Amino acid sequence: MSMNELKKQSAVEAVKQIKSGDVVGLGTGSTAYFAVEEVGRLLKEGLLHDIVGVATSIETDTHARALNIPMVSIDEVESIDIAIDGADEVDPDLQLIKGKGAALLREKSTEILTSRFVVIVDESKIVKKLGTKDALPVEIVPFGWKQTQKRLEKYGVPVLRPSKEDPSKPLVTDNGNFIIDLRFPNGIDHPAEMDRAIKQITGVVDHGLFINMATTVIVAAKDGIKVMTKN
C-alpha cells in the first residue's frame, strides 16, 4: 500500500466521527487533504448535512469551498465540535509536532477550540521522542528575525525556512510571518517545558508543539488502522 493510500485510509476513518450539524475544524497538509475530500464527498452524496467548516489555512479554505463545503471564519464560531488534522510527529503521550505545512498558528488557534481533536497520520509519524525525525517549526515576526534566530540557538539549531517559489527569500506564512525550523540533535526531552520556554522568546509568535491537545490519533499502518487515545 502506498503512502498516499495509507494517508487516505486514516483520513476516511477520522471523518466517520463527524456528525451532521457539526462545526468542523479542517486541517492543512497532505493527510488532512484527504479528510477534506471525504467531507466533500459525504456532503455531495447526502450522507452528511448541515455542517460548517473552519479552515486552518487559506489553502484548505480554497480546497473546501471548491468542494462546496460551507465555510465560516474562526471568529464566527464560539467552539468547534471536532477538528481533524495531520501531524509531523506523535509521541506515546499524544504530544505532537506540527507545522511542516507552515500553518501551525492557524491550526493551533482553531484546534484549541475543540474538545475532540482527531489526528491522522501514517505509521512513519509515530516516534518515541519528539524532535528526533523532524525539526520544530517556530513562527516568528519578520522584524528582527536574525535576533530571534540567535535567541533560539539556546535550545537547538535554528534554520530560516526558504520559500519554495524562490529559495533566496524566506517562506512567508498566511499571517505574514517567517518560519524557523529548530532542530534538536537529541530530540526534545521535556516537550511541555520546551513549549513554555520558546513561547517566552521575544519575536516568537507560536510554535509547532501541540501539548495536551490531541484526543485521538488514527494511525494507518500496512497491517491496518490503529487508534491511540489519551490515557
JOFENDA-V325830 format. One record per run of one state. SS is the DSSP state (hx for helix, st for strand, lp for the rest). FROM is the first residue (numbers start at 1). LEN is the number of residues. If there is no record, write none. Layout:
ss->(SS/SS)
from->(FROM/FROM)
len->(LEN/LEN)
This chain:
ss->(lp/hx/lp/st/lp/hx/lp/st/lp/hx/lp/st/lp/hx/lp/st/lp/st/lp/st/lp/st/lp/hx/lp/st/lp/st/hx/st/lp/st/lp/hx/lp/st/lp/st/lp/st/lp/st/lp/hx/lp/st/lp/st/lp/st/lp/st/lp)
from->(1/3/16/23/27/30/45/52/56/58/67/71/73/74/77/80/81/82/86/89/91/96/98/104/112/114/115/117/123/126/127/136/141/145/153/157/161/162/163/170/171/178/184/191/200/204/208/209/211/216/222/224/230)
len->(2/13/7/4/3/15/7/4/2/9/4/2/1/3/3/1/1/4/3/2/5/2/6/8/2/1/2/6/3/1/9/5/4/8/4/4/1/1/7/1/7/6/7/9/4/4/1/2/5/6/2/6/2)
